[in-house]
Amino acid sequence: MEKKVINLFTVGNFQKSHGYERVIKGLKQYNEEEHEVEFLFHMVGEGTELNYYKKLVQKLGLTDSIFFYGKLTGERLEEVYKKADIGLGIFGAYKRKLYLSSALKIREYLLHGLPIVSGCREDIFIGKDVPFFIQFNNDSSVIDMDKIVHFYENLEQYGTKETLKETIVDFCRKNADMNITMKPVLEYLKE
């Protein structure tokens, strides 16, 4: 029986506050037991933590499930986005004593119709009850991959993958479009 695959995706200029070691270690723990769902983790970008992540993946024996693409743009980046099932926010905000993220990558994921998993509160979701966002603790704990499986499988109740994507893109347009986000500023300036 072929395993179901969930493709995790992140793009960024990797730095300590991204905290992807929490996800990498979570994958190691998850893979120590037999599961019906397999994770593949696609990491696009460069940055000061890239070598650390690569060494950790090597050390933990995860080279078959975590892929590094380096910096990508345009069509090459879109090709990797097409593989993605879930976009990952930041998981190391606690290292900088941050408790709220306004990461551009979250808006980009939403525009691509991706559900979001993050280790920090995301400003775009404050006061909104959306099924396509899950937040883990903003600390150094290892990410429980079973919770991500449960989160992703629960999204199936919202219809097909394409219907969910349309819902997420619509949310993005209503909450992240420049006309919407700049409206309070423009109203203030008119006063």
C-alpha atoms as a printed R data frame, in Angstrom:
    type eleno elety resid chain resno       x      y       z
1   ATOM     1    CA   MET     A     1   0.000  0.000   0.000
2   ATOM     2    CA   GLU     A     2   1.404  3.352  -1.044
3   ATOM     3    CA   LYS     A     3   1.778  5.926   1.706
4   ATOM     4    CA   LYS     A     4  -0.001  9.251   1.597
5   ATOM     5    CA   VAL     A     5   2.520 12.109   1.299
6   ATOM     6    CA   ILE     A     6   2.270 15.588   2.815
7   ATOM     7    CA   ASN     A     7   4.684 18.066   1.268
8   ATOM     8    CA   LEU     A     8   5.831 20.768   3.675
9   ATOM     9    CA   PHE     A     9   7.257 23.936   2.148
10  ATOM    10    CA   THR     A    10   9.197 26.938   3.300
11  ATOM    11    CA   VAL     A    11  10.929 29.775   1.546
12  ATOM    12    CA   GLY     A    12  13.196 32.295   3.187
13  ATOM    13    CA   ASN     A    13  16.548 33.737   4.061
14  ATOM    14    CA   PHE     A    14  17.127 31.215   6.831
15  ATOM    15    CA   GLN     A    15  18.106 32.705  10.178
16  ATOM    16    CA   LYS     A    16  17.894 31.574  13.816
17  ATOM    17    CA   SER     A    17  14.364 32.911  14.258
18  ATOM    18    CA   HIS     A    18  13.062 30.547  11.570
19  ATOM    19    CA   GLY     A    19  13.639 27.661  13.988
20  ATOM    20    CA   TYR     A    20  13.175 24.881  11.432
21  ATOM    21    CA   GLU     A    21  15.286 22.574  13.580
22  ATOM    22    CA   ARG     A    22  12.048 22.037  15.539
23  ATOM    23    CA   VAL     A    23  10.381 20.641  12.411
24  ATOM    24    CA   ILE     A    24  13.450 18.649  11.362
25  ATOM    25    CA   LYS     A    25  13.691 17.017  14.809
26  ATOM    26    CA   GLY     A    26   9.932 16.416  14.717
27  ATOM    27    CA   LEU     A    27  10.334 14.576  11.426
28  ATOM    28    CA   LYS     A    28  13.076 12.429  12.941
29  ATOM    29    CA   GLN     A    29  10.830 11.454  15.874
30  ATOM    30    CA   TYR     A    30   7.870 10.875  13.556
31  ATOM    31    CA   ASN     A    31   9.912  8.618  11.251
32  ATOM    32    CA   GLU     A    32  11.006  6.428  14.168
33  ATOM    33    CA   GLU     A    33   7.556  4.808  14.106
34  ATOM    34    CA   GLU     A    34   5.520  3.374  11.252
35  ATOM    35    CA   HIS     A    35   2.866  5.746   9.866
36  ATOM    36    CA   GLU     A    36   0.425  5.780   6.967
37  ATOM    37    CA   VAL     A    37   1.508  9.329   6.076
38  ATOM    38    CA   GLU     A    38   4.975 10.343   4.930
39  ATOM    39    CA   PHE     A    39   6.348 13.891   5.050
40  ATOM    40    CA   LEU     A    40   8.587 15.527   2.486
41  ATOM    41    CA   PHE     A    41  10.023 18.908   3.445
42  ATOM    42    CA   HIS     A    42  11.026 21.342   0.676
43  ATOM    43    CA   MET     A    43  13.296 24.186   1.819
44  ATOM    44    CA   VAL     A    44  13.884 27.036  -0.635
45  ATOM    45    CA   GLY     A    45  16.363 29.739   0.260
46  ATOM    46    CA   GLU     A    46  19.739 30.633   1.664
47  ATOM    47    CA   GLY     A    47  20.870 32.363   4.849
48  ATOM    48    CA   THR     A    48  23.041 31.963   7.915
49  ATOM    49    CA   GLU     A    49  21.224 28.855   9.209
50  ATOM    50    CA   LEU     A    50  21.257 26.904   5.944
51  ATOM    51    CA   ASN     A    51  24.453 24.985   6.732
52  ATOM    52    CA   TYR     A    52  23.158 24.212  10.229
53  ATOM    53    CA   TYR     A    53  19.947 22.770   8.754
54  ATOM    54    CA   LYS     A    54  21.863 20.752   6.161
55  ATOM    55    CA   LYS     A    55  24.202 19.291   8.808
56  ATOM    56    CA   LEU     A    56  21.266 18.470  11.091
57  ATOM    57    CA   VAL     A    57  19.405 16.718   8.265
58  ATOM    58    CA   GLN     A    58  22.548 14.717   7.450
59  ATOM    59    CA   LYS     A    59  23.175 13.842  11.116
60  ATOM    60    CA   LEU     A    60  19.572 12.687  11.631
61  ATOM    61    CA   GLY     A    61  19.517 10.645   8.409
62  ATOM    62    CA   LEU     A    62  16.709 12.622   6.773
63  ATOM    63    CA   THR     A    63  18.289 13.301   3.367
64  ATOM    64    CA   ASP     A    64  15.569 11.241   1.644
65  ATOM    65    CA   SER     A    65  12.777 13.422   3.009
66  ATOM    66    CA   ILE     A    66  14.206 16.961   3.329
67  ATOM    67    CA   PHE     A    67  15.287 18.795   0.187
68  ATOM    68    CA   PHE     A    68  17.307 21.989  -0.149
69  ATOM    69    CA   TYR     A    69  16.859 24.016  -3.340
70  ATOM    70    CA   GLY     A    70  18.878 27.130  -2.628
71  ATOM    71    CA   LYS     A    71  17.565 30.469  -3.825
72  ATOM    72    CA   LEU     A    72  14.863 30.182  -6.494
73  ATOM    73    CA   THR     A    73  12.769 32.748  -8.328
74  ATOM    74    CA   GLY     A    74  10.179 32.817 -11.079
75  ATOM    75    CA   GLU     A    75   9.158 29.593 -12.754
76  ATOM    76    CA   ARG     A    76  11.656 27.487 -10.803
77  ATOM    77    CA   LEU     A    77  10.143 28.684  -7.511
78  ATOM    78    CA   GLU     A    78   6.605 28.111  -8.829
79  ATOM    79    CA   GLU     A    79   7.516 24.507  -9.691
80  ATOM    80    CA   VAL     A    80   8.398 23.830  -6.054
81  ATOM    81    CA   TYR     A    81   5.254 25.640  -4.882
82  ATOM    82    CA   LYS     A    82   3.206 23.222  -7.007
83  ATOM    83    CA   LYS     A    83   4.529 20.339  -4.883
84  ATOM    84    CA   ALA     A    84   3.552 22.030  -1.608
85  ATOM    85    CA   ASP     A    85   0.605 20.963   0.557
86  ATOM    86    CA   ILE     A    86   1.392 23.122   3.618
87  ATOM    87    CA   GLY     A    87   3.396 26.332   4.042
88  ATOM    88    CA   LEU     A    88   5.523 26.649   7.174
89  ATOM    89    CA   GLY     A    89   5.785 29.937   9.058
90  ATOM    90    CA   ILE     A    90   8.456 30.610  11.654
91  ATOM    91    CA   PHE     A    91   9.228 28.388  14.638
92  ATOM    92    CA   GLY     A    92  12.009 30.273  16.398
93  ATOM    93    CA   ALA     A    93  10.438 33.660  17.136
94  ATOM    94    CA   TYR     A    94  10.955 33.004  20.859
95  ATOM    95    CA   LYS     A    95  14.721 33.308  20.274
96  ATOM    96    CA   ARG     A    96  14.216 36.990  19.494
97  ATOM    97    CA   LYS     A    97  11.492 37.444  22.119
98  ATOM    98    CA   LEU     A    98   8.892 37.919  19.367
99  ATOM    99    CA   TYR     A    99   5.323 36.833  20.010
100 ATOM   100    CA   LEU     A   100   3.633 37.995  16.818
101 ATOM   101    CA   SER     A   101   4.762 37.462  13.240
102 ATOM   102    CA   SER     A   102   3.887 39.528  10.193
103 ATOM   103    CA   ALA     A   103   6.052 37.441   7.870
104 ATOM   104    CA   LEU     A   104   5.612 38.149   4.190
105 ATOM   105    CA   LYS     A   105   5.981 34.435   3.472
106 ATOM   106    CA   ILE     A   106   2.585 33.795   5.138
107 ATOM   107    CA   ARG     A   107   0.840 36.094   2.652
108 ATOM   108    CA   GLU     A   108   2.706 34.434  -0.191
109 ATOM   109    CA   TYR     A   109   1.610 30.980   0.998
110 ATOM   110    CA   LEU     A   110  -1.982 32.180   1.270
111 ATOM   111    CA   LEU     A   111  -1.860 33.597  -2.247
112 ATOM   112    CA   HIS     A   112  -0.753 30.145  -3.405
113 ATOM   113    CA   GLY     A   113  -3.695 28.594  -1.530
114 ATOM   114    CA   LEU     A   114  -1.608 26.779   1.077
115 ATOM   115    CA   PRO     A   115  -2.754 25.929   4.595
116 ATOM   116    CA   ILE     A   116  -0.329 27.339   7.185
117 ATOM   117    CA   VAL     A   117   1.510 25.786  10.135
118 ATOM   118    CA   SER     A   118   3.514 28.129  12.347
119 ATOM   119    CA   GLY     A   119   5.225 28.244  15.707
120 ATOM   120    CA   CYS     A   120   4.154 31.823  16.357
121 ATOM   121    CA   ARG     A   121   0.972 33.902  16.265
122 ATOM   122    CA   GLU     A   122   0.472 35.291  12.778
123 ATOM   123    CA   ASP     A   123  -1.003 38.789  12.576
124 ATOM   124    CA   ILE     A   124  -3.191 38.072   9.562
125 ATOM   125    CA   PHE     A   125  -5.191 35.477  11.537
126 ATOM   126    CA   ILE     A   126  -5.836 37.546  14.692
127 ATOM   127    CA   GLY     A   127  -9.565 37.611  15.424
128 ATOM   128    CA   LYS     A   128 -10.303 35.228  12.565
129 ATOM   129    CA   ASP     A   129 -11.371 31.627  12.969
130 ATOM   130    CA   VAL     A   130  -9.914 29.873   9.956
131 ATOM   131    CA   PRO     A   131  -9.560 26.101   9.555
132 ATOM   132    CA   PHE     A   132  -6.415 26.372   7.422
133 ATOM   133    CA   PHE     A   133  -4.070 27.694  10.127
134 ATOM   134    CA   ILE     A   134  -2.557 25.870  13.090
135 ATOM   135    CA   GLN     A   135  -0.153 27.364  15.596
136 ATOM   136    CA   PHE     A   136   2.321 25.474  17.752
137 ATOM   137    CA   ASN     A   137   3.886 26.819  20.933
138 ATOM   138    CA   ASN     A   138   6.395 29.628  20.529
139 ATOM   139    CA   ASP     A   139   9.221 27.765  22.274
140 ATOM   140    CA   SER     A   140  11.960 25.229  21.569
141 ATOM   141    CA   SER     A   141   9.757 22.124  21.774
142 ATOM   142    CA   VAL     A   142   9.963 19.602  18.957
143 ATOM   143    CA   ILE     A   143   7.024 19.824  16.541
144 ATOM   144    CA   ASP     A   144   4.514 16.988  16.877
145 ATOM   145    CA   MET     A   145   4.072 15.837  13.284
146 ATOM   146    CA   ASP     A   146   1.014 13.763  14.193
147 ATOM   147    CA   LYS     A   147  -0.777 17.056  14.941
148 ATOM   148    CA   ILE     A   148   0.093 18.271  11.448
149 ATOM   149    CA   VAL     A   149  -1.286 15.045   9.953
150 ATOM   150    CA   HIS     A   150  -4.511 15.495  11.941
151 ATOM   151    CA   PHE     A   151  -4.742 19.185  10.930
152 ATOM   152    CA   TYR     A   152  -4.234 18.352   7.251
153 ATOM   153    CA   GLU     A   153  -6.671 15.448   7.235
154 ATOM   154    CA   ASN     A   154  -9.326 17.625   8.923
155 ATOM   155    CA   LEU     A   155  -9.105 20.042   6.000
156 ATOM   156    CA   GLU     A   156 -10.638 17.347   3.787
157 ATOM   157    CA   GLN     A   157 -14.036 18.129   5.316
158 ATOM   158    CA   TYR     A   158 -13.919 21.507   3.552
159 ATOM   159    CA   GLY     A   159 -14.129 19.888   0.127
160 ATOM   160    CA   THR     A   160 -11.594 19.117  -2.543
161 ATOM   161    CA   LYS     A   161  -8.044 20.374  -2.457
162 ATOM   162    CA   GLU     A   162  -8.969 22.847  -5.211
163 ATOM   163    CA   THR     A   163 -11.985 24.164  -3.256
164 ATOM   164    CA   LEU     A   164  -9.806 24.641  -0.171
165 ATOM   165    CA   LYS     A   165  -7.197 26.437  -2.275
166 ATOM   166    CA   GLU     A   166  -9.864 28.817  -3.630
167 ATOM   167    CA   THR     A   167 -11.092 29.500  -0.078
168 ATOM   168    CA   ILE     A   168  -7.560 30.311   1.105
169 ATOM   169    CA   VAL     A   169  -6.803 32.563  -1.888
170 ATOM   170    CA   ASP     A   170 -10.112 34.370  -1.314
171 ATOM   171    CA   PHE     A   171  -9.167 34.900   2.348
172 ATOM   172    CA   CYS     A   172  -5.825 36.305   1.199
173 ATOM   173    CA   ARG     A   173  -7.460 38.741  -1.201
174 ATOM   174    CA   LYS     A   174  -9.867 39.950   1.484
175 ATOM   175    CA   ASN     A   175  -7.229 40.300   4.207
176 ATOM   176    CA   ALA     A   176  -3.845 40.934   2.588
177 ATOM   177    CA   ASP     A   177  -4.619 42.953  -0.538
178 ATOM   178    CA   MET     A   178  -2.887 46.338  -0.508
179 ATOM   179    CA   ASN     A   179  -6.238 48.150  -0.895
180 ATOM   180    CA   ILE     A   180  -7.495 46.454   2.271
181 ATOM   181    CA   THR     A   181  -4.353 46.775   4.388
182 ATOM   182    CA   MET     A   182  -3.737 50.426   3.484
183 ATOM   183    CA   LYS     A   183  -7.358 51.511   3.984
184 ATOM   184    CA   PRO     A   184  -6.919 52.540   7.672
185 ATOM   185    CA   VAL     A   185  -3.818 54.538   6.780
186 ATOM   186    CA   LEU     A   186  -5.585 56.359   3.954
187 ATOM   187    CA   GLU     A   187  -8.604 57.092   6.174
188 ATOM   188    CA   TYR     A   188  -6.309 58.498   8.850
189 ATOM   189    CA   LEU     A   189  -4.533 60.710   6.327
190 ATOM   190    CA   LYS     A   190  -7.865 62.046   5.043
191 ATOM   191    CA   GLU     A   191  -8.816 63.238   8.546
